Amino acid sequence: MEYKKENGPEIGRKISTSSSGGSDENKARGNWSGDLDFLLSCIGYAVGIGNVWRFPYICFTNGGGAFLIPYMFALFTCGLPLFFMEVAMGQFSSSGAIAVWNISPIFLGAGFGTVILTAICCIYYNLLIAYILFYLVMSFTKKLPWETCTNEWNTPECLQRGLEVFLGPSLSSNSSFGNNSRLADLLTGQAAAAAATAVNASGVVGKTTTPSEEFWYNYILEITDGLHEFGGIHWKLLLSLFVAYVLVFLCICKGIKSTGKVVYFTATFPYVILTILLVRGATLPGAADGIKYYLVPQWDLLLEFKVWGMAFIQIFYSLGPGWGGIITMSSYNRFHANLLREAYLVPIINSATSVFAGFVVFSVLGYMAEVAQLAVKDVVAAGPGLAFMVYPEAITHLPISPLWAVMFFFMLLMLGLDTQFVMIETVITAVRDNFASKFQKSKVWITLGVCVVMFVLAVPLTTRAGSYLFTIMDWYTAAFAVMVISLGEVVVVAWFYGANRLLDDVEFMIGRPVIGRTFMLLSWKFTVPGLLLFILLFNMISHVPVTYLGYDFPTWSLVFGWILTMLPIIPIPVYAIYHLIYVERKGTLWQRLRRSVRPSNAWGPAVEPYRSEYFHMRVAQGHKAPSGYKQSLEQEMRPLKTATAKDEESCATDEKQKALSPV
């Protein structure tokens, strides 16, 4: 194995020799151990918590069944082509989120921006896993703690929903609640939980609350009145966050070798639980009404700009292009792996899972509405409100409720861990690619270091005002950066590197024509850039200042949010200027620009003999090969030329001796 260090800003790489048998093809970086490792990792990455708590609500509020039309349109015109492109880039170059930008070195700042974006997301995403762990542990009991209003954290305003409360033996005859008016007010308030007045540990409430709300705000969060009152660290939540990072570390400490094994369980078992929950939910009274509200088409909403914008945003954030995870996972593929399977299957499986999860959620919410004798629309909430308040409250009405709670939160844990595995691996791979000579053999220590740093940075989120910080980070971090990076990525590939060239590269890897080549070509060059501009403009138009529980965020927190927004974007122009001034120094500005957008010497297959075969093919087609390849080719040819010269000299000597010898 020979370490080749390229000149200039390119990322140093170890060019490996292909091995036979079951061992790693790329000795420097390693490869997936099994055929399904990459597929399941991609499914685990794409299918996350948002498929359960975000998509069903968005579908319901944006046209029901009619929303599936713009959703599927967004999948096939934007999501699938972007996913295909990133899988191809990662597998062809065996590079992570930063090194892959050797495809156009002037945009290397986009790689740094991707890693910054992913690292920030990792910090607050693991807090969600900590919340889920907290709920999971609290579910191992005979009676769920958020089922009644008799706990120490409950307030006088707490009111347990359900007919058994209002129409039970002690309340059915003379109860002042016989007309369910207070229950109706309660459920209406639950539907707007994200905008309701905060319930805090001191018992300050703005309206009637449910046991699940008070458990969430008073016990899990112990929330304060705002960022002016941090309230100290919530030690139980800090412990839960620590356990979450320990779980992540143990599962990825050996890199893709351990991750590839874990995902066989974490990526598949959630489907088992979803199926069980669906079967149970479908047998409940009112389930049909819930599913009806979920899927009944509202065709008039298809004429609204907002509905189409939400469809593209949901596809974009669900599949995860622009975050570096897809490129990172595919970079560990064997060079000749058939990437078409993953490139086409994963986006479809992701979208199908979202639709399937909607049936699971709304069948139970339909039962919940039946119990309360209200419309389904009055018990629906989105995001954490659905996962940590509404659905857990619905579970309390089921027989053996702790069992269903354990299954539900264990499923969320699996979905969350899969996504977190890939995001942290994206950061770790970027570190190893950039400092290959120092950290290539220190995988465990790099993983430990990254987890420790992220844990320390996440500690402020475990304070009693941490949910306000979490909201700011979630609101601003990915507002624009991921779309800017993805737009730059597709423009570079389609117009600077060449869409046809990348498709040729794919055919070189898989050994046969690409299915849907013309579609991909047109998508990368025209459709996807246009749609990404549409999504970016839609986000800008629809963007509003952060809101949470009616709280007015202080100015400094909004400034902090916009700093988070700009952190992944700033490296793009900064590095481009640096590259033109300090790296590409020769020639006019135009000449430097032209050289800077072309692939560097480090770009191409990382494994021999594929690298040599690729550039032999390129030269035979009349293209120029990198200078490093020319030098290595001359070195390979020199012994051959010497041997040929010696053979010719030997033959000439033999002929001369034959001529001089007597007959």
N, C-alpha and C positions, 0 to 999 in steps of 0.2 A: 504494500500500500504506500502510495507516494503522496505527500502533502504538497499541493500546488498553491502557492500564494500569488495571487494576481496583483498587478500594479494598480494604483489608484484607489478609489473608494470601495471597490468590490469586496464582498464578504469572502473571507478566506474559506476554502473548501477542501475537504479530503476526497480525492478521487479514488474510489474503491474499485477493486477488480471483482467482477461478478463471480459468485460462488455457486456451486451446484448443490443439489440435494435440498434438505430442509433448512439449512443454515441461512443466515441473513445475506441477502444479495449486496446490500450496502453496509459494509463492515464499519464505516465511520459513524453512521447514524442509526442503523438498525432498520428492520422492517416488521410489518405485522406478522404474527406467527401463523395465523389461520386465514382462510379465504373469507370468512365472515366477519373478522375483527373490524375491518374498515367500514363495512356496511352497517354493522350494529353501532359502531361509534358515531357514525354520521346520523343514524336514526336517533340515538340518544341525545346528540347535540341539538338536532333540529326540533325534536319533540320534547318540549319542556313544560314548565308550569303554566306558561301562557296559553298553551293549547287547551288547558282545562279551565282556567279562570278568566281568560280574555276573549278568546274566539266566540264562545257561546253567547256572551253578552253583546258583542259587536254584531254578530249575525242577527240576534233578536231585535236590536235597536236600529238596524239599518236595512230593513226590508224582509227579515225572516228568510224563507226559502228563496226569494228573489235575489238576496245578497249573494247566493252561490254563483250567480252569473258573472258579476264583476270579479268575484273572488277567484273563480276558475280562469277567467280571462287574465287576471294579474299573474296567476300561477304560471301559465303557459307562455305568456309574452314577456315576463320579466323575471320571475323567480327561477324557473327552470334553466333558462339560458345563462343567468349569472352563476347558478350553482355548477353547471357544466363547466363554465369557463374557469372557475376557481379550482375545481378538481383537476382539470387538465394542467393548469399552471403548476400546482403543487406536485403532482406526480411526475411531470416532465423534468422539473428542475431539482426535485428532492430538496426543496428549500422551504423555510418557514416564512412567517409574515413579513420579515424585513428583507431577508436574502432574496426572496422572489422578485424584488424590485430591481435586481440586476438586469431584468428585462428592459428597463429604461432607467438608467442610474440617476438622472436628474430628479426623478420622482421618489427617490429613496426615503425622503421625508414622510411620504404616505405610509411607508412601512413602520416607521417609528410612531407615527400617529395612531396606526392600528393597534400597536402594542400598548400604548398609553391608554387608549379607549378601552381595550379589553381588561387591562389591569384595574382601572377605576371601576368597571362593571363588576369584576370579581370581588372587589372589596365589599360592595353593598349587596351583591347577589347572595353571598354566603350568609348574610344576615337572614334572608328568607329561609334558608335551610335551617338556621338556628331556631327561627320561629316554629318551623314544621317539627323539628326535633322536640321542642318544648311541648307542643300539642300532642305529639306521639307518646311521650312519656306520661303525660297527664291522662291519656286515654286508657292506660292500664289500671282500671279501677272498676268497681261494681257499678258505680253511678258517675256519669260524666260530670265534672265540676262546673260546666257551663249549662247544666240542665235546669237548675233551680236558682232562686234568689235568696237562698239561706246561707250563703258563704260570707266569710268575713270581709271580702272585698265588695260585696253588693251594697247598693244604696237604697234609700226608701223609694226612689223612682223606678226601681227594677220591677218588671212585670213579665211573668212567664206566659208565653203565647200558647195557644192550643185550646181546642174545645174541652179537653179534660179539665182545664183550669177554670173556664168560665161556665161550663155546664155540668160540673161535677156535683156530687151529692150535697156538698156544703154551700154551693153557690147557685145552683140551678133555679131555686125558687124565688129568693128574695134579693139576688145579687143586683147591684146597681150596674153591673156590666152586661146584663142580659142582652142588650141590643148590639153588643160587640163594637160599640162606637170607639171605645178606647183602644181596642185591638186594631181596628182599622187605622186609627191614627198612628199606632205603633208600627204597623207594617209599612205604611206609607213613609214613615221616617226611616225605616230600615232600608228601603229601596234607595234612599239618598244618603246612605251611611257615610259616603266619602265626603259629603258636604255638611254633615250634621255637626252639632256642637260637641266638643270633646267631653268624654267622661273621664274624670281623673280620680286619683286615689283619695282626694279630699271629699269626694261625693258631690262635686259641682256638676250638675247636669242641666241641659237646656230643655229636655223633653223626656217623656217616658222611654225607658230603655229596656232591652232584653237581657237575659242572663248571658248570652253569648257576646253581646256588645261589652258588657261590663267585665266579663272575663278577659276579653281582648284588651280593652283600654286600661282596666284597673289592675289586672294581675300579670298579663304577659308584658305589656308596655309600661305600666305604672306611669302613664303619661302626665306630663306637667302642662302648664298653661301656655308654654311657648319657649322659644330659644333663649329668652332672657332668664329662664329658670331651668338650668340643666339637671338639677336634682340629684347629681351623683350617679355612680355606676349601678346599674341593675345587675347584681351579682349572679342571679340565677340565669339571666339572659347571657351574661358574659361567659358563664360556664357552658351554656348551650352552644355559643359561638365557638368556643375552644374545642368542644367535642366535634363540631362540624368540620373544623380544619383538620383535626386528627383523622377523621374518616376520609377526607379528601387526600391527605398525605399518604395514608396507608394504601389507598387504592391506586395512586399514580406514582409512588416513590420509585418504582422501577421502570418508569416511562411507559411506552406503548405495550411492553411485555405484560405488565400488570393490568393496565387499562383495558387491553384487548381481551383479557380473561373476565374482568369484572362486568363488562358491558353485556356479556352473554346472559347475565341475570338482570342487571339494572335496566337494560333496554327492552327486555321482553316481558318481565314480570308485571310491569304496569298494565300491559294489555290484558293479562289474566284478571287483575283486580278490576279494571274498567269493565270487563265482560261480566264479572260477578255482580258489580254494583248496578250494571244496566239490567240484568235479569231481575235483581231484587227490586229495583226502582220501577220496572215495567209492570210488576205485579201489584203495585200499590194503587189505592184509589186516587183518581185525579191525575195519574201519570199521562194518560192520553191528552188531557187538557194542557199539561206542561209541554209536551212534544208538539202539540198543535201551535201553541204560542211561539215555539222555537222555529217552526218551519213554514207556517202559513205565509204565502208570498204577499208582499205589499208592493205591487208592481209600480205604483206611482212614485215610490222612493228611488227607483232606478233613474229618474230624470234629475236627481239631485247630485250636484258635484261632490258633495261631502261623502256620499255612499261609495262612489268609485275611489275617492281618495283613501277612505278607510280600508277598502279591499287591498289596495296596493301596499299600504303601510303594514297591514296584518301579514301579508305574504312576505314582505321584506324583512320585518323583524322576527318572524317565525323561523324562516329558513336560515337566517344568519349570515348572508354575504356581507363582506366589508369588515367583518370582525376578526378575520385571520384564522378562524377555527377550521373552516373547510380546507383552506390551503395547507394548514399545519397537518391535519389528519391525512390528507392525500399525499403529502410529501413522504410518508412512511410506506407507501405502496411499493411493490416491486415494479420495475420499469415497464414490463410488458403486461401488467395486470389489466384486465378488461374493465376500464373505468366507466364504460357505457351503462353497466348495470346500476352502479351507485348514482351516476349522474341523472338518470331518468327515474329510478325507483324512489330515491329518498324524498324528493319534493312531493311526489304523489302520495307516499305513505304519510308524510307530515300533514298534508292537507286532509287526507282521509281520517287521520287520528283526531284532528280538530273537530271535524263534523261528528265523528263517533262520540267524542267527549261531550258534545252538546246534548246528545240523547241521554247520556248518563246524568248530566247535571239537571236538565229540565224535567226528566221523569220524576226526580225526587222533589224538585221545586213545585211541580204540579201537585204532588201529594201534600206538600206543605201548604199550598194555597187552598187545597180542599179542606184541610183541617181548620184553617182560619176562615174559610168561607169568603175568600177574596180572590180577585183576579191574579193570575200569575205575574203580570207586570208589576204588581205591588210588592212582590217579595224578591225581586231580582236585584242583584248588585254586581258590580264588576271588580276585577282585580282582587286585592287582599280582602276586600269586603265579602266577596263570594267564598273565598277559601277559608277565612278565619272567623267569619260571623254567620253568614246565611246558611251555607251548606252544613257546618257543624250543628247549627240550631235545628236544621231539618233532620239530622241524624238522631237527635234526641227523641224524636217521635217514633223511631223504629224499635221493634223488639230487639233485645240484646244490643243496645246502641253502642256500648264500648267496642264490641267486635267490629262494627261497621266504621267506627271512628279510627280504630287502629289500621284497618285496611285502607281507608281513604288517605290518611296522613302518611302511611308507609308508601303508598303510590306516589304522592307528591314528593316524598323524600327521594325516591328513585329517579323521578323526572328531574328534580333539581340537581342531584349529584351528577348525572350524566352530562348536563350542560356545563356544570362547574369544572368537571374533569377536563373537558376540551378547552375551556377558556384559560385555565391555569397552564395547561400543556402548551397553549399558544405562546404564553409569556416565557415559559421555560425553554421551549425550542428556539425562540428568538435569541435568548441569552446564549445558548449553546452554539447556534449558528454564527453569532458575531464574535464569540470568544472560543472558537473551536479548539485552539491549541491549549487553552488553560482549563476548560471545563468539560471537555468531551467525555472524560471518564469519571466525572463527579456528579452524576445524575441525581443521586440521593441527596447530596448536600445542597445542590442547586434547588431541588424541590423543597427541601426543608427551609432553606433561606427565603424563598419566595413566599411560602406559607406563613412563616413567622412575621415577615414584613407586612403582609396583607392583614394578618390578624391584629398586629399592633395598630395599623392605620384604621382598622374597623372598630377599635375599642370605643371611640366617641359615639358610635352608633348604638352602643349598648347602654348609654345613659338614659335617663328618664325623658330626655328631650330628643333622643336618638331618632324617633320616628319622623320628626321634622327634618332632620339632616338627611335621612333616607329619602324622603320625598323630594328634596332639592336635588340630590344626586341622580335619582331616577328620572326626574323631570327634565333636567338640563343636559346630562352627559351625552345621551345618544340623540338629542333633538335634531341635529344637523350633521354632525361629524361623520357618521357612518354612511350617510348618503353622498356626502362630498367625496369621501374616499372611494366608494363604489363607482361613482361617476367617473372619477379620474382613472380608476382601474380599467373600466370598459373602454374608455377613449384611448388609453395607451395601447391596450391589446388590439383593438379593432383598427386603429388608424396609424399608430407609430410602429408597433411590432408587426401588425398585419393579421387580420382575422383568418385569412387563407393560410398563413404560415402556421398559426396555432393549430388549425384543423389538420394541416399536413403533419404537424408534430404528433397529434393524437393518433393519426393513422400509422405513423412510424412506430408508435408504442404498441398499438393493439393489433397491427398487421392486417387490417382490413378497412374498407371504407367506413366513414362515420355515418351512422343512420341519422337522417335529418340534417345533413351538412348545409344545404342551402338555407334551411330555416335558421340554423345557428349563425350563419354568415350574415344574413339580413338582420337578425335580432341584435347581434353585437354591434353592427355598424350603424343601425338606424333606430330600431324599435326601443331597445333597452336604454340608450342615452336619452332619447326623448321622454320615455316614461320616468326615468330617474329625475330628470328636470321637473317633470310634472309633480312627482312626489315631494321634491325639495320645495317647490313653490307652494304646494298645498300645505306643507308643514309650516312654512313661513306665514302664510295667510291665516291659518287656523291656530297658530301658536298664541297662547295667552299666558300671563304671569302665573306662577305656581300657586295652587290653592290646596288647602288641606284643613278640613274641619272648621272652615270659616275664619281661620287665623290669618292675620295680616303679617306677612313675613317682613322682617326689618330689611333695610336697604343693603346692609353688609352681606346678608345671606343671598340676596338676589345677585349682587356682584360676584359672590363666590360661585353661584350657579353658572353665570356667564363665563367665568374663568374656566370652569369645568367643560363648558361647551367648546371653548376655543383651544384648550390644551392639545387635543388631537389634530386640530387643523393648522395651528401655527407652524409645526415642523415642516409642512409641505413647502411654503414659500421660503422659509428660512434656509432649509437645506438646498433648495434650488439655487438661491443666490450664492451660498457657500460653494456649491459645486462649480458654478460658472467662474467664480473668482479664484478659488484655490486649487481646484482639481483640473479643470479644463482651461489651461492658461494660454495655449497656443492658438493663433489665428484670430479672425474677427469674431464678434459676438455671434453672428449668424453661423459661422463654422463651428464654434463651440456648442451652440444649441443643437445643431444637426448631429454632432458626435454624441452629445449627452442623451439624446432621446433614443439612440440605437442601443441594442443589447451590449452589455459589457463582455469582457473576455471570460468572466466567470459564469455567464449564462449558458445553459445547455444541460444535457444529461450529466449526472454526477458519477455515474458508474461506468467503468470500463468493462467490456469493450464497446458498450453502447455509445459512449461519447465519441470515440473514434469513428465508429460506423456512421453516426449521425453527420459528423462534419465531412467525412468522405463523400457521403451522399450529397451534402450541400455544395461541396466543391465540384462534384460531377455535374450538378445542375447549373453550374456557372456562377454560384454565389461565392462571396469572400468568406474565408474562415478566420476565426480570431487569431491574433498574433501568437498567443500561447500555443494554440493548436498547430500552427505552422512550424514553430520551433520544435515541438515534440515530434511532429511528423518528420522533420529533417533529421532529428536524432534517431528515429526509428529506421529511416531509410539509409543512414550513413553506414551502419554495419552491413546492410544488404548490398550497398554499392561496393564496399571494400571486398566483400566475399565474391561478388560478381567479377570484379577486376582481377582478383587472384585466380578465379576459375578460367577467365579468358587468357591470362598469362600462362597458366598451366597447360591449357589446350594448345597455345601457340608453341610452347616448348616441345610438347609431344609431337606436333606436326613437323617441327624443325628436325627433331631427332629421327623421325621416320624418313624424312627427305634425305638425310645424310647417311643413313644406314645402307649397307650393300644389299643388293637384291639377292 
